[in-house]
Amino acid sequence: MTYQLYKPLRNHLRSYSTLQSLAVIRAYIQNLQFDEPFPTDIEVNPVFLRADNANKGVYEWELELLIREVIINCEEVGKYDMRNYTHFASAVNKLKQLENSIGASPAYREIFKENVLQELFRISHRQFHWQQKPNTDDLIRYYKIFGRTDLDAIVESELGMNARQLYTLGLVLTGAYSDKFGIRYPIRIEMEGILTQAQSDEFIRRFSIGITELKEKMERAQSYDQDFAYTMNPLLLTPLVWVILDGVKTLIAPVPTYILKRFTEGIYYEICNAEGFSAAFGSSFQEYVGDVLKATTGNTDVHISPEQNYRVGKNVKHSVDWIMEDATATIFIECKTKRVRYAGKLALSDTASIDEDLKKMADFIVQVYKTLTDALQGSYAHWQPSERPIYPMVVLLEEWYLFGDRVIAIIDRFVKDKLNEENLDLGMVDEYPYSICSVKDLEYTAAVLAKVGIQSYMETKNNDEYRNWSHGSYTNSNYFKEASARPDLFPDTAQALGIND
């Protein structure tokens, strides 16, 4: 794409007011995400209100992109008003026209032809996370991970508050911004015995930015080619924005969901360079997966075994992280916190990043096959082989969106290359078919496994029809009733945090 394609959108948005537009777009996102009613001063097309989310004509990922363009291009005062539905629709359509123009450009088509997988991968990372609204499970998951003793100490050292205080603040602000576009300065949040004003001030300082600085960062990150819709949005890092609204210094949250992301999964970026973080993070996630397995399989015939050391000759090794077993089959579970690098989600022309990430995934899978080989030879003291089928599984903290025949075929190839390099039997892939599962999916899948039996679930999951599906999609399609009947996993944690769906 050239800058010429971008100019119609830029020129059109210059006729809108920045803050007025941000308030309207925020209202649409809140309605799409949480079904929150629109403010009475916003005119909304009745067709939009009647339609389901798939047919409303605008999606959250388009609106978050429009927010970026509004901040870059709109003026303080404009002649068009997005509270008028026609003006709102006009801005959205200009954005859609630009994206369509990019897709139709010869340069894009040439790169797309060579990099179809990369395009599918980045579309998934742009769109799919919006299709599941944040819920109690997400909040509790990250609280339990970051709140474990070793990791909590790092959180407190780096942020000046522990995980409980961090969540208290995050939830207070999230609740406030679900009702309000902005909060006037000074912002007072203090709870005796729980939270100090200094900690509140530090939270806001760390996660806020002035709108002028934000605009400058967005302009520097802007791309005028096939990556236009995929460049890193600085608003993700600083979801709170300082503005002057009605003459008063005010803190706004253009995308309230970003606040939730920032104090849950996003805290990783605040503490990941701290001494001891990697070991504490991996250990905490592994323990959390065990908590999920135990909570979902309690009072059933499923047996859960944790990691143990074992010896092969003079070498002491670590077993697989968790073994989940019933009378029908066994799952060898390895837990990984590795995230997809942002370059892999972004540049259409950058195939190296996604290849390296998929090779790393193959390494994780082969790691399970290596320890499985030892286990099958009787090296595990806490588990012995039987005639029951065995299914290796890699459980990820972050959703990689590794589904579809193209992606799985590439991982298969990398796995076999790695098995060959390690002098392991290539036939293991067929005899012991692996799968990849996000922990978000596992929180429901494990409950289904306990209810219907491991072999019944896994045998069908690994046939030609479903092997390329995510565990979440497969579970929802085939075991929706069983998954829906799963009780809340950690009600005591939810009660302690004062959260509910």
C-alpha positions, 0 to 999 in steps of 0.5 A, a space after each residue: 500500500 502507498 500513502 496515497 491509499 491512506 489519504 482518504 481515511 486521514 482526510 475524512 477523520 480530520 473532520 471529527 473531534 478526537 475525544 467525542 469520537 473515542 467516547 462513541 467508539 468505546 460505547 460500541 466496543 462495550 456493547 459488543 463485548 458486554 452488551 452494555 447499553 449505549 448512552 442516550 446521546 448516541 444515535 444507534 441504527 436499530 438494525 445494529 441493535 437487533 442483529 447478532 454480533 456476527 451481523 452488526 456490520 462492525 467488529 471489535 478489531 475494526 473499532 480498536 484500529 479505528 481508535 488508533 486512527 482517530 487518535 492520530 488524525 482527528 482534531 480537537 473540534 470537528 464538524 462531524 459527530 460520531 454520535 450521529 449514526 450516519 457519521 459513525 458509519 461513514 468513518 467505519 466504512 472509510 476504514 473498511 474501504 482502506 483495508 479492502 484496497 490494501 487487500 486488492 493491491 498487487 504488492 499485497 497479493 504478491 506477498 500473500 501468495 507466498 505467505 498464506 500461512 502467515 496471513 492466516 496466523 496474524 488474522 487469528 491473533 488479531 480477531 479471535 481473542 475478541 470473540 471471547 469476552 474476559 470472564 472470571 476464569 481469566 481473572 482467577 487464572 492470572 491471579 493464581 499464577 502471579 499470586 504464588 509465593 515466589 512470583 508474588 514476591 517478584 511482583 511486589 518488588 517490581 511494582 511496589 504492590 503484591 498481586 492482591 493489591 494489583 488486582 484490587 486496583 485493576 478491578 476497581 478501575 475496570 469497574 469504574 470505566 465500565 460506567 464512565 468514559 473518564 475520571 477527573 484528576 485527582 483520582 483517589 483510590 485508597 483502602 485502609 489495610 489493603 491499599 495505599 494512595 501511593 500504590 494507586 498513584 504508581 499503578 496509574 503512573 505505570 499504565 497511563 500516557 498523555 494523549 499527545 505522547 500516545 499520538 506520537 508513538 502511534 505515528 512512529 509505529 504506523 505502517 502504510 503497507 500490508 501491515 497497516 492493521 497489524 502494527 503494535 498499538 501502544 494503547 495496549 501497554 498504556 490503556 489509560 490516557 490523560 486528556 483535557 476534557 471540558 477544561 479538566 485533566 481527565 483520565 480516559 480508557 478508550 478500550 476498557 478491556 485493555 485494562 483487564 489485559 494489562 493487569 492480568 496477562 500483561 503484567 508479564 512484561 513488567 516483571 519478565 526481566 527480574 532475577 529468578 522470574 523464568 523459573 518462578 513463572 514456569 513453576 507457578 504455571 505448572 502448579 496452576 495446571 495441576 490445580 486445574 486438573 485436580 479441580 476438574 477431576 475431583 471425585 472421579 476415577 481419573 488419577 493425576 500424577 505430578 512431575 517426579 525425578 527419575 534415573 536413566 543410568 547415571 543421569 537424573 531426569 525430570 518426568 513429564 509435568 503431569 500425568 492424567 490417567 483413567 481406566 481407558 487411556 493416559 495423557 502426558 502433559 507438558 506445561 509451557 509459558 512460551 509466547 508467540 513473538 510479536 513479529 510472528 503476529 505482525 509482518 506478512 513478509 516475515 516468515 522467519 519468526 513464525 517458522 522459529 516459533 513453530 519449530 519451538 513448538 515442535 521442540 516442546 512436543 519432542 520433549 514429551 516424546 523423549 521422556 515418554 520413551 524413557 517411561 515406556 522402558 520402565 524408567 518412571 517410578 511413579 508410572 508404568 506402561 500398560 496396554 492403554 493408549 497414551 496421548 502427549 499434550 503440550 498445554 500453553 498459557 497463551 493461546 497460539 491459535 495453532 489449528 487448521 490443516 496448514 499449521 498442523 502439517 507444518 508442525 508435524 514436519 518439524 516434529 518429525 525432523 526433530 525426532 529424526 535429529 534425536 534418533 527417536 522413532 518417527 512412528 511415535 507421532 502416529 502411535 502416540 498422537 500429540 495435541 496442543 491445548 491452551 490452558 483456557 481450553 484445558 479448564 473445560 476440556 479436563 472436566 469433559 475428559 473426566 466425565 466421558 473418559 479420556 479414550 472416548 474424547 481423545 480417540 475422536 479428537 485425533 481422527 482426520 475430521 477433528 485433529 486440526 481443530 483446537 481443543 476448545 472448538 472440539 469440546 464446544 462442538 461435541 461436548 457442549 452440555 458436559 462443558 457447560 455443566 462444569 462448576 466454577 473451578 476456584 470459588 474461594 479465590 473468586 470470593 476472596 477477590 470479590 469477583 463474579 461473572 
